């Protein structure tokens, strides 16, 4: 991997300057399948160029793209969790207490997504039209409960999320050809060319979490929220890169990644405290095809320190 696009997440020393509960995640990854995206340019040698940086003209993933991909992956996780009960939940009466508890958790996890990413697109708190995807997944009753709680948390109805993403740059470009075949003759007619970032290309992922909206509020509650958010984000990243995919045509397994690089990933969390010892870090080997839980287990360990308060008061 070249040095192109290696924009590091805040170092532990810089993380100390942020509020308690802040954390960052940074790691290198390798594409296991080509990455496809759509560039903004109007004139290009083929119709489907990969998205490139305006200045350096190298393929990259913008922060807004990372945000959208991770949000979509975590929404999918929530929908799958709701639709597929665990072994302990099977056979329960849907109208009973167990279902009620799961409904409460569904709303809680949906509010957590708002905390991480900001408001869902197209969702207004002062409406009885439940048209969003998660409204339909959970049903009208839970959709109404979600909006009522959201309005108490965010009276104005809108907020920005706590997650901030860094761009990822790549140093290779390839081409994929999709050739639709005639159903009768079995022959290809008009091949479609897609510019891609080819498999085996390396990139770097980094995000920063800052609980800016908790300034002046109970620090213990802030740290507990951050602990829960760290675990959920780690699970979402692992799912995004190994199962869901980034970019276009993910249904055809494009955009999957693996952590087969020798370098280690880093998670750093800002605990409560008055000195730099309040920043705790963990390293992990990420997301190869044999073990996708390196990041998740590291996040779980650090989240326990967050939940306890940590640091020297």
C-alpha positions as CSV (number, residue, x, y, z in Angstrom):
1,X,0.0,0.0,0.0
2,X,1.3,3.4,-0.8
3,X,1.1,6.5,1.4
4,X,-1.8,7.9,-0.6
5,X,-4.8,8.8,1.5
6,X,-3.4,7.6,4.8
7,X,-5.2,10.2,6.9
8,X,-5.0,9.0,10.5
9,X,-7.7,9.2,13.1
10,X,-6.8,11.4,16.1
11,X,-3.9,10.0,18.1
12,X,-4.5,9.1,21.7
13,X,-2.8,12.4,22.7
14,X,-5.2,14.4,20.6
15,X,-8.2,12.3,21.8
16,X,-7.5,13.6,25.3
17,X,-8.5,17.1,24.1
18,X,-12.0,15.8,23.4
19,X,-14.9,15.2,25.8
20,X,-15.0,11.9,27.9
21,X,-16.8,9.2,25.9
22,X,-15.1,10.1,22.6
23,X,-13.5,7.3,20.7
24,X,-11.9,6.6,17.3
25,X,-11.4,3.5,15.1
26,X,-8.7,3.2,12.5
27,X,-7.5,0.2,10.4
28,X,-6.3,-0.8,7.0
29,X,-8.3,-3.2,4.9
30,X,-7.9,-5.0,1.6
31,X,-10.7,-5.3,-1.0
32,X,-11.7,-8.9,-1.5
33,X,-14.1,-8.0,-4.3
34,X,-13.9,-4.9,-6.7
35,X,-15.4,-1.6,-5.4
36,X,-17.8,0.2,-7.7
37,X,-19.1,3.8,-7.3
38,X,-20.4,6.6,-9.5
39,X,-18.3,9.7,-10.2
40,X,-19.7,13.2,-10.6
41,X,-17.9,14.0,-13.9
42,X,-20.1,14.4,-17.0
43,X,-17.5,13.5,-19.7
44,X,-15.3,10.4,-19.4
45,X,-14.0,7.7,-21.7
46,X,-16.6,5.2,-20.4
47,X,-20.1,5.7,-19.0
48,X,-19.5,4.4,-15.5
49,X,-16.3,6.0,-14.0
50,X,-15.4,5.3,-10.4
51,X,-15.6,8.3,-8.0
52,X,-12.4,10.2,-7.9
53,X,-11.0,13.0,-5.8
54,X,-11.4,16.4,-7.5
55,X,-7.8,17.5,-6.9
56,X,-5.6,14.3,-7.2
57,X,-7.9,12.4,-9.5
58,X,-7.4,9.1,-7.5
59,X,-10.4,6.9,-6.6
60,X,-11.7,7.4,-3.1
61,X,-14.6,6.9,-0.8
62,X,-15.9,10.2,0.6
63,X,-16.8,10.6,4.3
64,X,-20.5,11.0,3.3
65,X,-20.3,7.7,1.4
66,X,-18.9,5.9,4.4
67,X,-21.6,7.4,6.5
68,X,-24.3,6.2,4.1
69,X,-22.9,2.7,3.8
70,X,-22.5,2.1,7.5
71,X,-25.9,3.5,8.3
72,X,-27.5,1.2,5.6
73,X,-25.6,-1.8,7.0
74,X,-26.7,-1.1,10.6
75,X,-30.3,-0.5,9.5
76,X,-30.2,-3.9,7.8
77,X,-28.8,-5.5,11.0
78,X,-31.6,-4.0,13.0
79,X,-34.2,-5.2,10.5
80,X,-32.7,-8.7,10.5
81,X,-32.6,-8.9,14.3
82,X,-36.3,-7.9,14.4
83,X,-37.4,-10.4,11.8
84,X,-35.3,-13.3,13.0
85,X,-35.9,-14.0,16.7
86,X,-33.0,-15.6,18.7
87,X,-33.2,-19.2,19.9
88,X,-34.5,-18.0,23.3
89,X,-37.2,-15.9,21.7
90,X,-38.7,-18.6,19.4
91,X,-42.1,-19.8,20.4
92,X,-43.0,-16.8,22.5
93,X,-46.4,-15.2,22.2
94,X,-46.0,-12.1,20.0
95,X,-48.5,-10.3,22.2
96,X,-46.8,-11.2,25.4
97,X,-44.2,-9.5,27.6
98,X,-41.2,-10.9,25.7
99,X,-42.4,-9.3,22.5
100,X,-43.0,-6.1,24.3
101,X,-39.5,-6.1,25.7
102,X,-38.1,-6.7,22.2
103,X,-40.3,-3.9,20.9
104,X,-38.8,-1.5,23.5
105,X,-35.3,-2.6,22.4
106,X,-36.2,-2.1,18.8
107,X,-37.2,1.5,19.5
108,X,-34.1,2.0,21.7
109,X,-31.8,0.7,18.9
110,X,-33.5,2.9,16.4
111,X,-32.9,6.0,18.6
112,X,-29.3,4.9,18.9
113,X,-29.0,5.1,15.1
114,X,-30.3,8.7,15.4
115,X,-27.7,9.4,18.0
116,X,-24.9,8.0,15.8
117,X,-26.0,9.3,12.3
118,X,-28.6,12.0,12.9
119,X,-32.2,11.9,11.8
120,X,-33.5,9.3,9.4
121,X,-34.2,10.7,6.0
122,X,-37.9,11.5,5.4
123,X,-38.9,11.0,9.1
124,X,-40.8,13.9,10.8
125,X,-41.7,13.7,14.5
126,X,-45.0,15.6,14.0
127,X,-46.6,13.2,11.6
128,X,-48.7,10.1,11.6
129,X,-47.5,8.9,8.2
130,X,-45.2,6.0,8.9
131,X,-43.7,5.5,5.6
132,X,-40.0,4.9,6.3
133,X,-38.3,1.5,6.0
134,X,-38.0,0.9,9.7
135,X,-41.6,2.1,10.3
136,X,-42.7,-0.8,8.1
137,X,-40.3,-3.2,9.7
138,X,-41.5,-2.5,13.3
139,X,-45.1,-1.6,12.6
140,X,-47.2,1.5,13.3
141,X,-47.3,1.1,17.1
142,X,-43.5,1.1,17.4
143,X,-43.2,3.8,14.8
144,X,-45.4,6.1,17.0
145,X,-43.5,5.1,20.1
146,X,-40.2,6.0,18.3
147,X,-41.4,9.4,17.3
148,X,-42.8,10.2,20.7
149,X,-39.4,9.4,22.3
150,X,-37.5,11.2,19.6
151,X,-39.5,14.4,20.2
152,X,-38.7,14.3,23.9
153,X,-35.0,13.8,23.2
154,X,-34.9,16.3,20.3
155,X,-37.8,18.7,20.6
156,X,-36.8,20.5,17.3
157,X,-37.0,17.2,15.5
158,X,-33.6,17.3,13.9
159,X,-30.1,16.6,15.1
160,X,-26.7,15.7,13.7
161,X,-25.0,12.4,14.6
162,X,-22.0,11.9,16.8
163,X,-20.0,9.9,14.1
164,X,-17.5,11.7,11.8
165,X,-15.8,9.8,9.0
166,X,-12.5,10.2,7.2
167,X,-12.1,9.7,3.4
168,X,-10.4,6.6,2.0
169,X,-8.1,6.8,-1.0
170,X,-7.0,4.1,-3.3
171,X,-4.1,3.8,-5.8
172,X,-5.4,1.4,-8.4
173,X,-8.1,1.5,-11.1
174,X,-9.5,-1.5,-13.0
175,X,-12.5,-2.3,-15.3
176,X,-15.3,-4.8,-14.9
177,X,-17.5,-5.9,-17.8
178,X,-21.2,-6.8,-17.4
179,X,-22.6,-8.4,-20.5
180,X,-26.4,-9.0,-20.4
181,X,-27.4,-12.1,-22.4
182,X,-30.4,-12.6,-24.6
183,X,-32.8,-15.1,-23.0
184,X,-33.4,-16.9,-26.3
185,X,-30.0,-17.0,-28.0
186,X,-27.9,-16.9,-24.9
187,X,-25.6,-14.4,-26.6
188,X,-24.4,-11.1,-25.1
189,X,-25.5,-8.0,-26.8
190,X,-24.2,-4.8,-25.4
191,X,-21.4,-5.1,-22.8
192,X,-21.4,-2.5,-20.0
193,X,-18.1,-1.3,-18.8
194,X,-17.6,-0.3,-15.1
195,X,-14.5,1.4,-13.8
196,X,-13.6,-0.1,-10.5
197,X,-11.1,-0.3,-7.7
198,X,-9.9,-3.9,-8.2
199,X,-9.8,-6.6,-5.6
200,X,-6.6,-6.7,-3.6
201,X,-6.3,-2.9,-3.4
202,X,-5.7,-1.6,0.1
203,X,-7.3,1.4,1.8
204,X,-7.6,2.8,5.3
205,X,-10.8,3.4,7.3
206,X,-11.1,5.9,10.1
207,X,-14.0,7.4,12.1
208,X,-14.3,9.6,15.1
209,X,-17.1,9.6,17.7
210,X,-17.7,12.7,19.9
211,X,-20.7,13.0,22.3
212,X,-20.9,16.8,21.7
213,X,-24.6,16.9,22.6
214,X,-23.9,15.7,26.2
215,X,-21.9,18.8,27.2
216,X,-22.8,19.8,30.8
217,X,-24.9,16.6,31.4
218,X,-24.3,13.6,33.6
219,X,-20.9,12.2,32.7
220,X,-21.7,8.7,33.9
221,X,-24.7,8.4,31.5
222,X,-22.5,9.9,28.7
223,X,-19.9,7.1,29.2
224,X,-22.6,4.4,29.3
225,X,-24.1,5.7,26.1
226,X,-20.6,5.8,24.5
227,X,-19.9,2.2,25.6
228,X,-23.1,0.9,24.0
229,X,-22.4,3.0,20.8
230,X,-18.8,1.6,20.6
231,X,-20.0,-2.0,20.6
232,X,-22.8,-1.3,18.1
233,X,-20.5,0.6,15.7
234,X,-17.9,-2.2,15.8
235,X,-20.5,-4.8,15.0
236,X,-21.8,-2.5,12.1
237,X,-18.3,-2.1,10.6
238,X,-17.6,-5.8,10.7
239,X,-20.9,-6.6,9.1
240,X,-20.5,-3.8,6.5
241,X,-17.1,-5.0,5.2
242,X,-17.5,-8.7,5.4
243,X,-21.1,-9.3,4.5
244,X,-23.0,-6.2,3.4
245,X,-20.4,-4.5,1.1
246,X,-19.5,-0.9,0.2
247,X,-20.4,1.0,-3.0
248,X,-22.7,-0.2,-5.8
249,X,-23.9,-3.7,-6.7
250,X,-23.3,-5.1,-3.2
251,X,-26.1,-7.7,-3.9
252,X,-23.6,-9.3,-6.3
253,X,-20.9,-9.3,-3.5
254,X,-19.0,-6.3,-4.9
255,X,-17.3,-4.1,-2.3
256,X,-16.5,-6.8,0.3
257,X,-13.2,-6.4,2.2
258,X,-10.9,-8.4,4.4
259,X,-8.3,-7.5,6.9
260,X,-5.5,-9.6,5.5
261,X,-2.8,-6.9,6.0
262,X,0.0,-7.3,8.5
263,X,-0.8,-4.0,10.1
264,X,-3.0,-3.7,13.2
265,X,-6.1,-1.7,13.7
266,X,-6.5,0.6,16.6
267,X,-9.4,1.6,18.8
268,X,-8.9,4.5,21.3
269,X,-11.4,5.6,23.9
270,X,-11.5,8.8,26.1
271,X,-12.4,7.8,29.6
272,X,-13.2,10.2,32.5
273,X,-10.1,11.7,34.0
274,X,-7.8,14.7,34.2
275,X,-4.6,13.4,32.5
276,X,-3.6,11.5,29.4
277,X,-3.8,8.2,31.2
278,X,-7.6,8.6,30.7
279,X,-7.1,7.6,27.0
280,X,-7.1,3.8,26.6
281,X,-6.2,2.0,23.4
282,X,-6.7,-1.5,22.0
283,X,-5.1,-3.1,18.9
284,X,-6.6,-5.9,16.8
285,X,-6.2,-7.9,13.6
286,X,-9.2,-7.1,11.4
287,X,-11.8,-9.0,9.5
288,X,-10.0,-11.8,7.6
289,X,-12.2,-14.6,6.3
290,X,-11.4,-16.8,9.3
291,X,-12.0,-14.3,12.1
292,X,-14.2,-11.3,11.7
293,X,-14.5,-10.6,15.4
294,X,-11.1,-8.9,16.1
295,X,-12.6,-5.4,16.1
296,X,-15.8,-6.5,17.9
297,X,-14.0,-8.2,20.8
298,X,-11.6,-5.3,21.2
299,X,-14.5,-2.8,21.3
300,X,-16.3,-4.9,23.9
301,X,-13.3,-4.9,26.1
302,X,-12.8,-1.1,25.9
303,X,-16.6,-0.5,26.3
304,X,-16.4,-2.2,29.7
305,X,-13.9,0.5,30.8
306,X,-16.2,3.2,29.4
307,X,-19.2,1.8,31.2
308,X,-17.4,1.7,34.5
309,X,-16.3,5.3,34.1
310,X,-12.6,4.6,33.9
311,X,-9.8,7.1,34.3
312,X,-8.6,9.1,37.3
313,X,-11.1,11.5,38.6
